[in-house]
């Protein structure tokens, strides 16, 4: 390349790209940094020598190449994160904690655990009942989706004077978006009530 205000020499391009990559990728290994620099400079050089693309400002072009390559590397790394799945005593994937409600036919459940679950459900529903109407509606829809056996849920809500049988997610897209937005607010409110 010609040495001018618009074009960089290969050595200058390498130094400039190295400084850019170092600034953007502080936590990467030396090999990754040098690989990114080499890719950026070779891409700049191949575009310049091909003649298909006229590069008006090599520094700006090199900056954009380095920026896009750094983002590509971060995206590839982000996809590669694999979390190990822990297994429970039965050899199945552990779902975490005890279920909110578990009423399996024919299975023995510890009476203390059953009582604690019912008590916890009543506390949660008491907090949900305190929410404003639309937020309460959104939380009921979520609970009905998440809990397989809704009989205890229906029973506790009836104790508070609320019939949840006819409550379902709306079919209209606009109304559905509103409820999802209210759901975020409702969860924050419930978190503050639970503290």
C-alpha positions as CSV (number, residue, x, y, z in Angstrom):
1,X,0.0,0.0,0.0
2,X,1.1,3.5,-0.6
3,X,2.1,5.6,2.4
4,X,-0.3,8.6,2.4
5,X,-2.8,10.2,4.7
6,X,-5.5,7.8,3.3
7,X,-3.6,4.5,3.0
8,X,-1.5,2.6,5.5
9,X,1.6,0.6,5.1
10,X,1.2,-3.1,6.0
11,X,3.3,-2.6,9.1
12,X,1.3,0.5,10.2
13,X,-1.9,-1.4,9.6
14,X,-0.7,-4.3,11.7
15,X,0.3,-1.9,14.6
16,X,-3.0,0.0,14.4
17,X,-5.1,-3.2,14.3
18,X,-3.1,-4.6,17.2
19,X,-3.8,-1.5,19.3
20,X,-7.5,-1.6,18.4
21,X,-7.9,-5.3,19.3
22,X,-6.0,-4.9,22.5
23,X,-8.3,-2.1,23.6
24,X,-11.4,-4.1,22.7
25,X,-10.4,-7.6,23.8
26,X,-8.6,-7.0,27.2
27,X,-9.5,-10.4,28.6
28,X,-8.5,-12.5,25.6
29,X,-5.4,-14.6,25.3
30,X,-2.4,-13.3,23.3
31,X,-3.0,-15.9,20.6
32,X,-6.6,-14.7,20.1
33,X,-5.5,-11.1,19.9
34,X,-2.8,-11.9,17.3
35,X,-5.3,-14.1,15.3
36,X,-7.8,-11.2,15.2
37,X,-5.1,-8.8,14.1
38,X,-3.9,-11.1,11.3
39,X,-7.4,-11.6,10.1
40,X,-8.2,-7.9,10.1
41,X,-5.0,-6.9,8.3
42,X,-5.3,-9.7,5.7
43,X,-8.9,-8.7,5.0
44,X,-7.9,-5.1,4.6
45,X,-5.0,-6.1,2.3
46,X,-7.1,-8.5,0.2
47,X,-9.8,-5.9,-0.3
48,X,-7.3,-3.3,-1.2
49,X,-5.4,-5.4,-3.7
50,X,-8.5,-6.9,-5.3
51,X,-9.4,-3.5,-6.8
52,X,-13.2,-4.3,-6.5
53,X,-13.6,-2.1,-3.5
54,X,-12.1,1.4,-3.3
55,X,-11.0,2.1,0.3
56,X,-11.1,5.9,0.9
57,X,-9.8,5.7,4.5
58,X,-7.8,2.7,5.5
59,X,-7.9,3.5,9.2
60,X,-11.7,3.7,9.3
61,X,-12.0,0.6,7.2
62,X,-9.6,-1.3,9.5
63,X,-11.5,-0.1,12.5
64,X,-14.7,-1.4,11.2
65,X,-13.1,-4.8,10.3
66,X,-11.6,-5.1,13.8
67,X,-14.9,-4.1,15.4
68,X,-16.9,-6.7,13.4
69,X,-14.3,-9.5,14.0
70,X,-14.3,-8.8,17.8
71,X,-18.0,-9.1,17.9
72,X,-17.9,-12.3,15.9
73,X,-15.4,-13.8,18.4
74,X,-17.6,-12.8,21.3
75,X,-20.7,-14.3,19.7
76,X,-18.9,-17.5,19.0
77,X,-17.7,-17.7,22.6
78,X,-21.2,-16.9,23.9
79,X,-22.7,-19.8,22.0
80,X,-20.0,-22.2,23.3
81,X,-20.9,-21.9,27.0
82,X,-22.2,-25.3,28.1
83,X,-23.6,-25.7,31.5
84,X,-23.5,-29.2,33.0
85,X,-26.8,-30.8,33.8
86,X,-27.0,-32.3,37.2
87,X,-28.9,-35.5,37.8
88,X,-31.1,-36.4,40.7
89,X,-31.2,-39.7,42.5
90,X,-33.3,-41.4,39.8
91,X,-30.8,-40.5,37.1
92,X,-33.1,-37.8,35.6
93,X,-32.2,-34.2,35.0
94,X,-32.6,-32.3,38.2
95,X,-35.2,-29.5,37.9
96,X,-34.3,-27.8,41.1
97,X,-36.1,-27.4,44.4
98,X,-39.4,-29.1,45.3
99,X,-42.4,-28.5,43.1
100,X,-44.9,-25.8,44.1
101,X,-47.6,-28.4,43.9
102,X,-47.2,-32.2,43.6
103,X,-50.2,-34.4,43.7
104,X,-49.2,-37.6,41.9
105,X,-51.7,-40.5,42.2
106,X,-50.5,-43.4,44.3
107,X,-47.3,-41.7,45.5
108,X,-46.5,-41.2,49.1
109,X,-45.9,-37.6,50.0
110,X,-44.5,-36.5,53.3
111,X,-47.4,-34.8,55.2
112,X,-45.1,-32.1,56.5
113,X,-44.0,-31.3,52.9
114,X,-47.6,-31.3,51.7
115,X,-48.6,-28.9,54.5
116,X,-45.7,-26.6,53.8
117,X,-46.5,-26.6,50.1
118,X,-50.1,-25.7,50.7
119,X,-49.1,-23.0,53.2
120,X,-46.6,-21.6,50.7
121,X,-49.3,-21.6,47.9
122,X,-51.7,-19.8,50.2
123,X,-49.0,-17.1,51.0
124,X,-48.2,-16.6,47.3
125,X,-51.9,-16.4,46.3
126,X,-52.6,-14.0,49.2
127,X,-49.9,-11.7,47.7
128,X,-51.3,-12.2,44.2
129,X,-54.7,-11.1,45.4
130,X,-53.2,-7.8,46.6
131,X,-52.1,-7.0,43.1
132,X,-54.1,-4.6,40.8
133,X,-56.7,-6.3,38.6
134,X,-54.7,-6.6,35.3
135,X,-51.5,-7.7,37.0
136,X,-53.4,-10.3,39.0
137,X,-55.0,-11.5,35.8
138,X,-51.6,-11.9,34.2
139,X,-50.2,-13.8,37.2
140,X,-53.1,-16.2,37.2
141,X,-52.6,-16.9,33.5
142,X,-49.0,-17.7,34.2
143,X,-49.8,-19.9,37.2
144,X,-52.4,-21.9,35.2
145,X,-49.8,-22.4,32.5
146,X,-47.0,-23.5,34.9
147,X,-48.9,-25.8,37.2
148,X,-50.2,-29.0,35.9
149,X,-52.7,-29.9,38.6
150,X,-54.7,-26.6,39.0
151,X,-57.3,-28.0,41.5
152,X,-55.4,-26.8,44.6
153,X,-54.8,-23.5,42.8
154,X,-58.5,-23.1,42.0
155,X,-59.5,-24.1,45.5
156,X,-57.2,-21.5,47.2
157,X,-58.4,-18.7,44.9
158,X,-62.0,-19.6,45.6
159,X,-61.2,-19.1,49.2
160,X,-60.3,-15.6,48.3
161,X,-63.5,-15.1,46.3
162,X,-61.8,-15.4,42.8
163,X,-62.9,-17.9,40.2
164,X,-59.9,-18.6,38.0
165,X,-61.7,-21.2,35.7
166,X,-62.6,-18.7,33.0
167,X,-59.3,-16.8,33.1
168,X,-57.1,-17.5,30.0
169,X,-54.5,-15.6,28.0
170,X,-56.2,-13.2,25.5
171,X,-56.2,-14.1,21.8
172,X,-55.6,-10.5,20.6
173,X,-52.0,-9.8,20.1
174,X,-52.1,-6.2,21.5
175,X,-53.8,-7.3,24.7
176,X,-51.4,-10.2,25.1
177,X,-48.4,-7.8,24.9
178,X,-50.0,-5.6,27.5
179,X,-50.5,-8.5,29.9
180,X,-46.9,-9.6,29.4
181,X,-45.7,-6.1,30.2
182,X,-47.9,-6.0,33.3
183,X,-46.5,-9.4,34.2
184,X,-43.0,-7.9,34.6
185,X,-44.4,-5.2,37.0
186,X,-46.4,-7.8,38.9
187,X,-43.3,-10.0,39.5
188,X,-41.4,-7.0,40.8
189,X,-44.3,-6.2,43.1
190,X,-44.5,-9.7,44.3
191,X,-40.7,-9.8,45.0
192,X,-41.0,-6.7,47.1
193,X,-44.0,-8.2,49.0
194,X,-42.1,-11.4,49.7
195,X,-39.2,-9.7,51.3
